[in-house]
C-alpha cells in the first residue's frame, strides 16, 4: 500500500466572516495553486487563523464562496472537506501509542485495522519516524511529536494540508530544523499546504507565496522576495524583515527609475509609479553603511547611541537627521563604539520606494 496524495487548489471568492457586529474577514479573495505552500502571515487579530479555519470548515463564511479542488465547499461541514489540519498544540492522545495516534482518523473513518496500521507506519516513515509506532508521545521530543501530528494528517490523504502555527511550541534552533523538514516533505510529495504563522522569518523560509493580512483584509501577496524587496506599503516594509522608514524627495522619475534625494545624498531606485515630490523610502537595517566621521566624507552625519554585539553581527541605534535608525552590521572586526560620530550612506539594494 502507498499513500495516494492528490494536491488540490484553494480559492476564496469575496469571502466575508462576521461575528455579530465584528468583521473578522472582509471581502477576501485569493487563489492557491495545487502543489504550492502558501503562508497566511500577519499580526494577532488580522484574520489569518479565521481564514485557515474557514478552509477547514471549522468556521463558515458569512458571504462569498470557498472552493477546494474546484469544488464549492462553502456550506460543507469539516467532515466533508478533503483537508487535514496540524494544530499548534499537536493534539496527540497521551494514552495512545504513536502508531495509534497516527491511525486514529483512519479507524474512525472505518478503515480495516490492519490497513490503518499499515498506512500509519507508512506515514511515520514519510516523516522520518519509522520504528516509533510503539512509543508513547511522552517518550518523544517536541519536534518528533510535531512530526507525528504531520503524519496523522498525511495518512488521511488530503487534497490540502493545513498547518496552524505548527512550530510555536518549539525552541528557536528546533524550529529551523522542523520547518526545513516540513518544507522538504511538502515539496517531495507535491502537497498543497496552507501555513499560518506570525513569524516573518518562518514565512520567508518555507513559502512559495505569502499572503500578508492586516485588519481583516489582504495587505499584499507575492513571493517572499517580492514582499521583502518591493513592499507595497509602510506596514509591509516594517512587518516583513524590519525596515527604517525615512522621508526623501523624488527629483526626477520615469516609468522605470526614480532619482531620490535623502538629505544631501542622491540615489537611483526602481520607480513604484511615483511622480516627483516627497516620498517615503524603506531601508533595510543591513543596507545602512556606517563609517567613522571625517571632514572629507560624503554622506549624512550622525552618531551611534547604542552598540550591541550579537556574535556574527552588531546592532546599532543611530541618531541622524532622518530620525533614529536601526542598523545591522556584519563587520564585527570594525565595531563602532557608542557615542562615536559617524557618516551614513546606503546600499541601493535593500532600499525601496513606498508606493502608498
VOBA-1610 file (N, C-alpha, C; in pm, whole numbers, padded with zeros to 5 digits, always signed):
BEGIN
Unk+00086-00119+00000Unk+00000+00000+00000Unk+00089+00124+00000Unk+00047+00228-00069Unk+00118+00356-00064Unk+00017+00468-00059Unk+00053+00576+00009Unk-00038+00688+00021Unk-00067+00749-00115Unk-00192+00784-00138Unk-00234+00846-00263Unk-00266+00993-00233Unk-00169+01080-00258Unk-00186+01222-00227Unk-00214+01299-00356Unk-00332+01362-00361Unk-00374+01438-00477Unk-00387+01584-00436Unk-00295+01668-00483Unk-00296+01809-00444Unk-00414+01882-00506Unk-00483+01961-00426Unk-00595+02040-00474Unk-00568+02189-00464Unk-00644+02267-00536Unk-00635+02412-00527Unk-00726+02463-00416Unk-00703+02588-00376Unk-00791+02656-00279Unk-00824+02794-00335Unk-00951+02829-00337Unk-00993+02959-00388Unk-01092+03024-00292Unk-01065+03150-00260Unk-01161+03234-00188Unk-01215+03338-00286Unk-01346+03349-00293Unk-01409+03449-00380Unk-01493+03543-00295Unk-01440+03662-00269Unk-01512+03768-00196Unk-01571+03716-00064Unk-01486+03653+00015Unk-01531+03589+00140Unk-01529+03690+00255Unk-01639+03694+00326Unk-01652+03777+00446Unk-01697+03687+00562Unk-01640+03712+00679Unk-01681+03640+00800Unk-01712+03742+00910Unk-01836+03742+00956Unk-01877+03832+01063Unk-01907+03752+01190Unk-01869+03809+01303Unk-01911+03759+01433Unk-01997+03871+01494Unk-02126+03865+01471Unk-02211+03976+01515Unk-02173+04102+01440Unk-02140+04207+01516Unk-02103+04334+01454Unk-01955+04341+01417Unk-01879+04238+01453Unk-01734+04237+01426Unk-01706+04163+01296Unk-01630+04228+01206Unk-01590+04166+01079Unk-01449+04110+01094Unk-01437+03977+01092Unk-01306+03913+01107Unk-01234+03902+00973Unk-01310+03878+00866Unk-01257+03870+00730Unk-01346+03957+00642Unk-01286+04046+00566Unk-01364+04146+00492Unk-01340+04135+00342Unk-01429+04064+00272Unk-01428+04057+00125Unk-01292+04013+00070Unk-01244+03900+00120Unk-01111+03849+00084Unk-01119+03753-00034Unk-01030+03772-00131Unk-01020+03684-00248Unk-00874+03646-00270Unk-00849+03517-00295Unk-00716+03471-00333Unk-00729+03332-00392Unk-00621+03286-00455Unk-00618+03152-00514Unk-00485+03087-00484Unk-00489+02960-00444Unk-00369+02882-00415Unk-00361+02768-00515Unk-00251+02759-00588Unk-00236+02656-00690Unk-00201+02522-00627Unk-00241+02412-00692Unk-00206+02279-00641Unk-00054+02263-00629Unk-00011+02201-00520Unk+00131+02173-00501Unk+00212+02286-00445Unk+00148+02397-00409Unk+00219+02513-00355Unk+00198+02523-00204Unk+00299+02577-00135Unk+00286+02610+00006Unk+00268+02761+00017Unk+00154+02802+00067Unk+00123+02944+00083Unk+00103+02974+00231Unk+00168+03078+00277Unk+00160+03117+00417Unk+00068+03235+00435Unk-00021+03224+00535Unk-00101+03338+00581Unk-00025+03400+00697Unk+00017+03523+00679Unk+00106+03590+00774Unk+00043+03721+00817Unk+00060+03754+00943Unk+00012+03883+00990Unk+00013+03890+01141Unk-00011+04009+01195Unk-00013+04026+01341Unk-00136+03961+01402Unk-00136+03949+01533Unk-00250+03891+01603Unk-00377+03969+01571Unk-00485+03894+01546Unk-00613+03958+01519Unk-00635+04003+01376Unk-00542+03967+01286Unk-00553+04016+01147Unk-00652+03934+01064Unk-00687+03813+01108Unk-00780+03730+01034Unk-00720+03605+00973Unk-00591+03580+00994Unk-00526+03467+00928Unk-00576+03332+00979Unk-00593+03319+01111Unk-00640+03192+01166Unk-00786+03168+01130Unk-00867+03272+01129Unk-01006+03258+01086Unk-01012+03210+00942Unk-00923+03262+00857Unk-00918+03220+00717Unk-00885+03071+00708Unk-00785+03028+00785Unk-00748+02886+00784Unk-00864+02799+00832Unk-00931+02842+00937Unk-01043+02765+00991Unk-01160+02758+00893Unk-01175+02860+00810Unk-01280+02855+00708Unk-01245+02756+00597Unk-01116+02744+00563Unk-01076+02641+00468Unk-01107+02503+00525Unk-01080+02486+00654Unk-01102+02357+00721Unk-01249+02325+00740Unk-01336+02427+00736Unk-01477+02405+00764Unk-01511+02418+00911Unk-01416+02466+00992Unk-01441+02487+01134Unk-01512+02619+01159Unk-01507+02708+01061Unk-01586+02831+01059Unk-01652+02840+00922Unk-01766+02905+00915Unk-01836+02917+00787Unk-01846+03062+00745Unk-01835+03086+00616Unk-01836+03221+00561Unk-01973+03285+00577Unk-01973+03414+00610Unk-02099+03488+00613Unk-02146+03521+00472Unk-02049+03539+00380Unk-02081+03560+00239Unk-01960+03524+00156Unk-01980+03506+00024Unk-01872+03467-00065Unk-01867+03316-00084Unk-01767+03271-00160Unk-01754+03128-00191Unk-01613+03079-00160Unk-01605+02952-00114Unk-01479+02883-00090Unk-01478+02757-00176Unk-01372+02738-00254Unk-01360+02621-00339Unk-01232+02546-00305Unk-01240+02414-00300Unk-01123+02327-00282Unk-01122+02227-00396Unk-01013+02226-00471Unk-01005+02139-00587Unk-01112+02171-00690Unk-01152+02298-00698Unk-01255+02340-00792Unk-01397+02313-00747Unk-01415+02249-00631Unk-01548+02214-00579Unk-01591+02317-00475Unk-01713+02365-00488Unk-01767+02462-00393Unk-01796+02391-00260Unk-01720+02430-00156Unk-01736+02367-00025Unk-01789+02466+00078Unk-01837+02580+00033Unk-01874+02689+00123Unk-01965+02643+00236Unk-02063+02562+00203Unk-02161+02521+00304Unk-02136+02381+00359Unk-02026+02316+00318Unk-01999+02180+00364Unk-01937+02181+00504Unk-01971+02084+00589Unk-01905+02072+00719Unk-01762+02022+00703Unk-01687+02034+00812Unk-01546+01993+00809Unk-01529+01847+00769Unk-01621+01762+00810Unk-01609+01619+00783Unk-01622+01585+00636Unk-01680+01676+00557Unk-01699+01651+00415Unk-01598+01725+00327Unk-01497+01781+00389Unk-01393+01852+00313Unk-01266+01767+00312Unk-01200+01765+00199Unk-01082+01680+00184Unk-00957+01756+00228Unk-00955+01790+00357Unk-00841+01863+00415Unk-00802+01796+00546Unk-00677+01816+00587Unk-00630+01772+00718Unk-00557+01887+00784Unk-00566+01894+00916Unk-00510+02007+00988Unk-00408+01962+01091Unk-00296+02033+01097Unk-00194+02013+01200Unk-00205+02130+01296Unk-00235+02099+01422Unk-00264+02204+01520Unk-00137+02248+01593Unk-00144+02368+01646Unk-00035+02426+01723Unk+00002+02339+01843Unk-00098+02277+01906Unk-00077+02201+02029Unk-00044+02053+02003Unk-00035+02014+01874Unk-00014+01876+01830Unk-00139+01790+01848Unk-00212+01807+01963Unk-00338+01735+01989Unk-00320+01584+01980Unk-00211+01533+02035Unk-00190+01388+02040Unk-00255+01331+02167Unk-00310+01210+02155Unk-00369+01143+02271Unk-00256+01082+02355Unk-00238+01126+02480Unk-00123+01079+02559Unk-00128+00931+02595Unk-00250+00874+02601Unk-00263+00733+02641Unk-00250+00637+02523Unk-00241+00691+02401Unk-00227+00607+02282Unk-00082+00606+02237Unk-00041+00499+02173Unk+00093+00494+02115Unk+00098+00588+01995Unk+00220+00611+01948Unk+00239+00694+01829Unk+00163+00635+01711Unk+00174+00504+01692Unk+00105+00439+01581Unk-00046+00453+01593Unk-00098+00439+01714Unk-00243+00453+01735Unk-00289+00596+01710Unk-00207+00692+01749Unk-00240+00832+01721Unk-00250+00857+01571Unk-00152+00808+01496Unk-00150+00832+01351Unk-00266+00762+01283Unk-00303+00644+01333Unk-00410+00565+01270Unk-00549+00606+01317Unk-00557+00696+01414Unk-00686+00726+01477Unk-00792+00770+01375Unk-00759+00867+01291Unk-00856+00916+01194Unk-00898+00811+01095Unk-00807+00722+01061Unk-00839+00613+00968Unk-00936+00515+01032Unk-00912+00482+01160Unk-01001+00390+01231Unk-01141+00448+01247Unk-01145+00578+01282Unk-01275+00644+01296Unk-01349+00645+01162Unk-01272+00656+01053Unk-01331+00657+00920Unk-01374+00521+00870Unk-01350+00416+00947Unk-01398+00283+00911Unk-01302+00196+00835Unk-01174+00238+00824Unk-01076+00154+00755Unk-01043+00032+00841Unk-01018-00080+00777Unk-00981-00201+00850Unk-00856-00174+00935Unk-00853-00236+01052Unk-00745-00212+01147Unk-00609-00243+01086Unk-00599-00353+01012Unk-00470-00391+00954Unk-00425-00288+00850Unk-00519-00237+00770Unk-00486-00137+00669Unk-00449-00005+00735Unk-00522+00032+00841Unk-00492+00156+00913Unk-00353+00151+00974Unk-00316+00035+01030Unk-00183+00019+01089Unk-00075+00030+00983Unk-00099-00033+00869Unk-00001-00029+00760Unk+00017+00113+00709Unk-00095+00185+00694Unk-00084+00321+00643Unk-00019+00413+00747Unk-00046+00389+00874Unk+00017+00469+00979Unk+00167+00451+00979Unk+00212+00326+00962Unk+00357+00300+00956Unk+00419+00370+00836Unk+00345+00373+00724Unk+00397+00441+00606Unk+00405+00592+00630Unk+00303+00646+00699Unk+00306+00788+00731Unk+00422+00824+00822Unk+00448+00739+00921Unk+00561+00764+01011Unk+00694+00757+00936Unk+00704+00665+00840Unk+00827+00656+00760Unk+00848+00783+00679Unk+00739+00841+00628Unk+00749+00963+00548Unk+00810+01078+00628Unk+00779+01084+00757Unk+00829+01195+00839Unk+00953+01155+00919Unk+01014+01043+00882Unk+01140+01003+00944Unk+01126+00938+01079Unk+01010+00878+01107Unk+00987+00815+01238Unk+00953+00666+01224Unk+01007+00602+01124Unk+00988+00456+01110Unk+01042+00388+01236Unk+00966+00293+01291Unk+01008+00223+01411Unk+00964+00286+01540Unk+00892+00400+01532Unk+00848+00470+01653Unk+00704+00439+01690Unk+00636+00352+01616Unk+00492+00333+01633Unk+00453+00287+01772Unk+00538+00212+01839Unk+00501+00158+01970Unk+00530+00252+02087Unk+00593+00363+02060Unk+00626+00456+02169Unk+00504+00541+02205Unk+00509+00601+02324Unk+00408+00696+02367Unk+00454+00838+02331Unk+00362+00931+02310Unk+00403+01068+02279Unk+00498+01128+02383Unk+00479+01091+02510Unk+00565+01145+02616Unk+00710+01101+02603Unk+00734+00998+02523Unk+00871+00949+02504Unk+00941+01017+02386Unk+00873+01112+02323Unk+00928+01181+02206Unk+00963+01325+02241Unk+01055+01381+02164Unk+01085+01524+02176Unk+00972+01606+02115Unk+00976+01737+02138Unk+00874+01823+02079Unk+00873+01817+01927Unk+00992+01815+01867Unk+01000+01807+01722Unk+00945+01677+01668Unk+00970+01567+01740Unk+00918+01437+01698Unk+00766+01433+01713Unk+00713+01492+01820Unk+00568+01498+01836Unk+00504+01576+01723Unk+00568+01684+01680Unk+00513+01761+01569Unk+00512+01677+01441Unk+00615+01598+01421Unk+00619+01512+01303Unk+00511+01404+01308Unk+00479+01355+01428Unk+00369+01260+01442Unk+00237+01327+01400Unk+00219+01452+01443Unk+00097+01525+01406Unk+00088+01542+01255Unk+00201+01568+01190Unk+00202+01581+01043Unk+00169+01446+00979Unk+00227+01337+01031Unk+00199+01203+00977Unk+00051+01170+00990Unk-00007+01203+01104Unk-00150+01176+01125Unk-00236+01249+01022Unk-00195+01371+00986Unk-00269+01446+00884Unk-00248+01387+00745Unk-00126+01343+00715Unk-00095+01294+00580Unk-00164+01162+00548Unk-00180+01073+00648Unk-00237+00942+00618Unk-00383+00950+00576Unk-00446+01064+00601Unk-00584+01084+00556Unk-00590+01123+00409Unk-00473+01137+00347Unk-00460+01166+00203Unk-00541+01289+00162Unk-00514+01402+00227Unk-00594+01522+00198Unk-00553+01589+00067Unk-00648+01662+00010Unk-00615+01749-00103Unk-00533+01869-00056Unk-00561+01913+00067Unk-00495+02031+00121Unk-00454+02002+00266Unk-00328+02032+00298Unk-00276+02019+00434Unk-00274+02158+00497Unk-00336+02171+00614Unk-00344+02298+00685Unk-00255+02292+00809Unk-00173+02395+00830Unk-00082+02397+00944Unk-00101+02527+01020Unk-00148+02515+01144Unk-00180+02631+01227Unk-00069+02655+01329Unk+00018+02752+01300Unk+00131+02785+01389Unk+00201+02657+01436Unk+00246+02571+01345Unk+00292+02437+01384Unk+00421+02435+01464Unk+00497+02544+01464Unk+00628+02541+01529Unk+00635+02627+01654Unk+00524+02685+01695Unk+00528+02785+01802Unk+00568+02727+01936Unk+00553+02595+01955Unk+00589+02535+02084Unk+00734+02485+02088Unk+00809+02508+01981Unk+00947+02459+01975Unk+01046+02572+01999Unk+01166+02538+02048Unk+01268+02641+02066Unk+01324+02683+01932Unk+01399+02794+01929Unk+01440+02857+01804Unk+01520+02763+01714Unk+01616+02690+01771Unk+01700+02603+01690Unk+01619+02488+01630Unk+01529+02430+01710Unk+01446+02320+01662Unk+01344+02368+01559Unk+01296+02493+01576Unk+01202+02548+01476Unk+01265+02550+01338Unk+01391+02590+01330Unk+01458+02595+01199Unk+01466+02455+01138Unk+01499+02356+01220Unk+01513+02220+01169Unk+01379+02165+01121Unk+01274+02182+01203Unk+01144+02123+01169Unk+01081+02195+01050Unk+01100+02327+01041Unk+01043+02397+00925Unk+01107+02349+00795Unk+01237+02317+00799Unk+01304+02262+00680Unk+01247+02125+00646Unk+01219+02044+00750Unk+01160+01912+00727Unk+01021+01923+00665Unk+00940+02015+00716Unk+00805+02034+00662Unk+00812+02081+00517Unk+00902+02174+00489Unk+00915+02225+00352Unk+00963+02115+00257Unk+01062+02038+00299Unk+01112+01928+00214Unk+01002+01826+00188Unk+00926+01791+00291Unk+00818+01694+00276Unk+00712+01747+00179Unk+00674+01872+00196Unk+00573+01932+00108Unk+00618+01931-00037Unk+00743+01965-00061Unk+00793+01969-00199Unk+00808+01828-00257Unk+00859+01735-00176Unk+00880+01599-00226Unk+00750+01528-00259Unk+00644+01557-00182Unk+00515+01492-00204Unk+00424+01573-00296Unk+00464+01696-00329Unk+00381+01781-00414Unk+00252+01823-00347Unk+00255+01843-00215Unk+00135+01878-00139Unk+00093+02023-00161Unk-00036+02046-00154Unk-00087+02181-00136Unk-00094+02205+00014Unk-00030+02310+00062Unk-00027+02337+00205Unk-00058+02484+00231Unk-00139+02509+00333Unk-00167+02645+00379Unk-00116+02653+00522Unk-00029+02749+00546Unk+00052+02755+00668Unk+00025+02889+00735Unk-00011+02887+00862Unk-00035+03011+00935Unk+00078+03036+01033Unk+00130+03157+01033Unk+00231+03195+01131Unk+00230+03347+01148Unk+00285+03392+01260Unk+00308+03536+01279Unk+00457+03565+01269Unk+00538+03461+01243Unk+00684+03472+01238Unk+00728+03501+01095Unk+00779+03621+01072Unk+00816+03662+00936Unk+00928+03577+00878Unk+01029+03547+00958Unk+01140+03465+00909Unk+01093+03327+00867Unk+01004+03269+00947Unk+00949+03138+00916Unk+00873+03142+00783Unk+00794+03245+00763Unk+00717+03259+00639Unk+00810+03273+00518Unk+00914+03354+00531Unk+01009+03372+00421Unk+01079+03240+00387Unk+01104+03157+00490Unk+01182+03035+00471Unk+01105+02924+00403Unk+00974+02913+00428Unk+00902+02793+00383Unk+00811+02815+00263Unk+00784+02940+00225Unk+00670+02967+00137Unk+00705+02977-00011Unk+00613+02929-00095Unk+00615+02967-00236Unk+00558+03108-00251Unk+00451+03133-00179Unk+00389+03266-00177Unk+00345+03297-00034Unk+00336+03425-00005Unk+00291+03472+00125Unk+00173+03566+00104Unk+00068+03545+00182Unk-00045+03638+00186Unk-00038+03709+00320Unk-00006+03838+00316Unk+00005+03916+00439Unk-00132+03981+00467Unk-00182+03954+00586Unk-00313+04009+00624Unk-00296+04113+00733Unk-00385+04212+00730Unk-00386+04316+00832Unk-00526+04373+00840Unk-00580+04378+00958Unk-00713+04436+00981Unk-00819+04375+00891Unk-00816+04243+00884Unk-00922+04163+00819Unk-00916+04161+00666Unk-00816+04223+00606Unk-00803+04222+00461Unk-00662+04181+00422Unk-00641+04155+00293Unk-00508+04122+00242Unk-00433+04252+00217Unk-00320+04269+00286Unk-00238+04389+00268Unk-00150+04377+00144Unk-00097+04257+00117Unk-00017+04231-00003Unk+00006+04081-00012Unk+00018+04030-00132Unk+00057+03891-00151Unk+00161+03883-00261Unk+00248+03782-00251Unk+00354+03765-00351Unk+00455+03664-00302Unk+00562+03648-00377Unk+00670+03559-00334Unk+00743+03624-00217Unk+00818+03545-00139Unk+00897+03606-00031Unk+00987+03719-00081Unk+01050+03700-00194Unk+01140+03804-00246Unk+01065+03930-00284Unk+00947+03912-00348Unk+00869+04030-00388Unk+00827+04112-00266Unk+00784+04044-00161Unk+00740+04116-00043Unk+00856+04186+00028Unk+00970+04120+00031Unk+01085+04177+00101Unk+01147+04293+00022Unk+01158+04275-00111Unk+01230+04374-00191Unk+01139+04483-00247Unk+01009+04458-00254Unk+00918+04559-00310Unk+00791+04568-00226Unk+00803+04609-00100Unk+00684+04621-00015Unk+00590+04728-00070Unk+00459+04698-00065Unk+00361+04790-00123Unk+00320+04901-00028Unk+00356+04889+00098Unk+00314+04989+00197Unk+00414+04994+00310Unk+00401+05098+00391Unk+00488+05110+00508Unk+00465+04994+00604Unk+00341+04949+00616Unk+00312+04835+00704Unk+00389+04711+00659Unk+00386+04678+00530Unk+00455+04559+00479Unk+00606+04575+00498Unk+00659+04691+00466Unk+00803+04714+00480Unk+00849+04693+00622Unk+00771+04738+00717Unk+00811+04727+00857Unk+00784+04587+00912Unk+00678+04521+00863Unk+00639+04391+00916Unk+00726+04279+00861Unk+00765+04287+00735Unk+00848+04183+00674Unk+00995+04221+00686Unk+01061+04169+00785Unk+01206+04181+00794Unk+01262+04310+00847Unk+01180+04394+00909Unk+01225+04522+00964Unk+01262+04620+00854Unk+01234+04745+00877Unk+01273+04848+00782Unk+01279+04981+00855Unk+01371+05066+00812Unk+01375+05204+00856Unk+01296+05285+00754Unk+01194+05354+00798Unk+01112+05436+00708Unk+01158+05581+00720Unk+01211+05633+00611Unk+01264+05770+00611Unk+01197+05850+00501Unk+01208+05981+00512Unk+01149+06070+00413Unk+01256+06119+00317Unk+01223+06115+00189Unk+01312+06167+00086Unk+01231+06242-00018Unk+01297+06281-00126Unk+01230+06356-00232Unk+01266+06298-00367Unk+01164+06264-00446Unk+01186+06222-00584Unk+01210+06348-00667Unk+01330+06359-00723Unk+01365+06478-00800Unk+01347+06458-00950Unk+01347+06332-00993Unk+01333+06302-01136Unk+01284+06158-01149Unk+01189+06133-01239Unk+01136+05997-01248Unk+01088+05966-01389Unk+01092+05838-01421Unk+01029+05787-01542Unk+00958+05658-01504Unk+00914+05581-01602Unk+00838+05460-01570Unk+00921+05356-01494Unk+01052+05354-01518Unk+01137+05250-01459Unk+01212+05295-01334Unk+01267+05414-01335Unk+01354+05455-01225Unk+01314+05592-01171Unk+01364+05620-01051Unk+01342+05749-00988Unk+01470+05792-00919Unk+01507+05918-00936Unk+01618+05975-00859Unk+01561+06031-00730Unk+01620+05986-00619Unk+01567+06020-00488Unk+01676+06085-00405Unk+01645+06201-00349Unk+01740+06269-00261Unk+01701+06243-00116Unk+01799+06192-00041Unk+01783+06172+00102Unk+01885+06262+00170Unk+01836+06368+00233Unk+01924+06472+00284Unk+02011+06524+00169Unk+02143+06510+00179Unk+02233+06566+00076Unk+02277+06461-00027Unk+02228+06337-00014Unk+02275+06228-00099Unk+02163+06185-00194Unk+02201+06156-00321Unk+02101+06118-00421Unk+02124+05974-00465Unk+02013+05900-00483Unk+02018+05760-00524Unk+01920+05737-00638Unk+01949+05636-00720Unk+01856+05596-00825Unk+01795+05462-00787Unk+01662+05458-00780Unk+01590+05340-00736Unk+01482+05302-00837Unk+01438+05175-00835Unk+01324+05137-00920Unk+01201+05219-00881Unk+01133+05273-00980Unk+01015+05354-00953Unk+00896+05265-00920Unk+00809+05315-00836Unk+00688+05240-00797Unk+00565+05318-00837Unk+00571+05384-00952Unk+00457+05461-01000Unk+00445+05597-00935Unk+00554+05649-00882Unk+00551+05777-00813Unk+00597+05890-00905Unk+00542+06007-00884Unk+00590+06127-00951Unk+00686+06201-00861Unk+00728+06320-00904Unk+00821+06400-00825Unk+00755+06449-00697Unk+00839+06468-00595Unk+00788+06519-00468Unk+00829+06432-00351Unk+00778+06466-00235Unk+00814+06396-00112Unk+00765+06252-00115Unk+00844+06162-00058Unk+00808+06021-00057Unk+00869+05952+00064Unk+00819+05835+00095Unk+00879+05751+00198Unk+00967+05646+00132Unk+01080+05616+00196Unk+01170+05511+00148Unk+01189+05411+00262Unk+01175+05283+00230Unk+01203+05176+00326Unk+01347+05131+00307Unk+01425+05131+00414Unk+01566+05095+00407Unk+01591+04981+00506Unk+01638+04867+00454Unk+01666+04753+00540Unk+01784+04783+00632Unk+01782+04728+00754Unk+01888+04760+00851Unk+02029+04726+00803Unk+02044+04620+00721Unk+02178+04585+00674Unk+02217+04657+00546Unk+02131+04749+00500Unk+02164+04832+00383Unk+02215+04970+00424Unk+02224+04994+00554Unk+02277+05120+00605Unk+02424+05101+00637Unk+02507+05182+00577Unk+02652+05168+00590Unk+02706+05280+00679Unk+02777+05241+00783Unk+02832+05336+00879Unk+02985+05340+00868Unk+03039+05458+00871Unk+03184+05477+00876Unk+03216+05587+00977Unk+03331+05573+01045Unk+03371+05682+01136Unk+03375+05815+01062Unk+03328+05919+01125Unk+03318+06050+01060Unk+03456+06108+01033Unk+03468+06172+00917Unk+03587+06250+00886Unk+03544+06372+00806Unk+03629+06472+00803Unk+03592+06601+00744Unk+03560+06591+00596Unk+03625+06499+00524Unk+03611+06494+00379Unk+03503+06397+00329Unk+03435+06331+00420Unk+03339+06228+00379Unk+03209+06286+00330Unk+03158+06224+00222Unk+03020+06250+00182Unk+02930+06166+00272Unk+02802+06190+00267Unk+02709+06111+00347Unk+02639+06198+00449Unk+02554+06133+00525Unk+02474+06201+00626Unk+02543+06185+00761Unk+02555+06293+00833Unk+02622+06289+00962Unk+02528+06235+01070Unk+02583+06158+01160Unk+02504+06103+01270Unk+02593+06058+01382Unk+02534+05996+01483Unk+02613+05943+01594Unk+02550+05814+01644Unk+02634+05724+01691Unk+02589+05596+01744Unk+02546+05615+01889Unk+02421+05577+01919Unk+02373+05590+02057Unk+02383+05458+02133Unk+02369+05345+02063Unk+02383+05214+02126Unk+02452+05119+02030Unk+02534+05030+02085Unk+02603+04929+02007Unk+02591+04795+02080Unk+02535+04695+02012Unk+02509+04565+02076Unk+02575+04454+01995Unk+02667+04382+02056Unk+02737+04271+01991Unk+02654+04144+02000Unk+02629+04078+01886Unk+02546+03957+01882Unk+02617+03841+01811Unk+02747+03830+01829Unk+02822+03718+01774Unk+02865+03741+01631Unk+02775+03720+01536Unk+02812+03738+01395Unk+02765+03871+01339Unk+02711+03958+01424Unk+02664+04087+01378Unk+02660+04184+01495Unk+02658+04312+01461Unk+02644+04417+01560Unk+02520+04499+01526Unk+02437+04524+01624Unk+02320+04610+01607Unk+02352+04748+01662Unk+02324+04849+01581Unk+02345+04987+01623Unk+02213+05063+01624Unk+02198+05151+01720Unk+02097+05256+01715Unk+02171+05384+01682Unk+02122+05455+01581Unk+02193+05572+01528Unk+02101+05693+01530Unk+02150+05801+01586Unk+02078+05929+01582Unk+02121+06003+01455Unk+02022+06048+01376Unk+02054+06112+01249Unk+01949+06218+01217Unk+01974+06302+01117Unk+01871+06398+01075Unk+01745+06331+01021Unk+01754+06203+00986Unk+01638+06129+00936Unk+01556+06067+01048Unk+01602+06082+01171Unk+01540+06017+01284Unk+01630+05904+01335Unk+01581+05825+01428Unk+01659+05713+01480Unk+01659+05599+01380Unk+01777+05545+01352Unk+01792+05436+01256Unk+01839+05310+01328Unk+01785+05197+01284Unk+01830+05067+01332Unk+01921+05007+01225Unk+02042+04969+01264Unk+02144+04923+01169Unk+02195+04786+01210Unk+02208+04697+01112Unk+02272+04567+01134Unk+02400+04564+01052Unk+02512+04539+01118Unk+02643+04542+01053Unk+02716+04410+01081Unk+02762+04344+00976Unk+02832+04216+00992Unk+02983+04234+01002Unk+03030+04356+00997Unk+03175+04380+01008Unk+03213+04392+01156Unk+03211+04279+01223Unk+03229+04283+01368Unk+03372+04321+01408Unk+03466+04305+01315Unk+03604+04340+01349Unk+03625+04491+01353Unk+03529+04566+01297Unk+03541+04713+01295Unk+03428+04777+01373Unk+03405+04728+01492Unk+03293+04778+01573Unk+03310+04926+01604Unk+03198+04997+01601Unk+03197+05140+01633Unk+03138+05156+01773Unk+03205+05230+01856Unk+03162+05246+01995Unk+03046+05343+02005Unk+02960+05319+02104Unk+02852+05413+02133Unk+02912+05549+02165Unk+02848+05653+02115Unk+02897+05789+02133Unk+02981+05841+02019Unk+03018+05752+01924Unk+03103+05793+01811Unk+03022+05867+01705Unk+03085+05968+01645Unk+03027+06036+01529Unk+03054+05951+01406Unk+02956+05944+01318Unk+02969+05858+01200Unk+02912+05928+01076Unk+02947+05869+00961Unk+02891+05911+00832Unk+02802+05797+00781Unk+02683+05833+00734Unk+02583+05733+00694Unk+02562+05738+00544Unk+02579+05623+00478Unk+02538+05608+00338Unk+02453+05482+00327Unk+02397+05460+00208Unk+02305+05348+00189Unk+02346+05266+00068Unk+02333+05135+00081Unk+02346+05045-00035Unk+02209+05041-00103Unk+02205+05064-00234Unk+02075+05075-00301Unk+01997+04944-00297Unk+02067+04830-00292Unk+01996+04704-00272Unk+01947+04701-00127Unk+01817+04686-00111Unk+01760+04696+00023Unk+01691+04826+00049Unk+01685+04913-00054Unk+01608+05037-00045Unk+01491+05029-00143Unk+01374+05071-00101Unk+01261+05070-00192Unk+01168+05186-00163Unk+01113+05244-00269Unk+01015+05349-00255Unk+00882+05287-00210Unk+00813+05356-00124Unk+00682+05310-00078Unk+00575+05378-00163Unk+00499+05293-00233Unk+00404+05347-00330Unk+00277+05398-00263Unk+00251+05356-00141Unk+00128+05403-00075Unk+00150+05415+00074
//
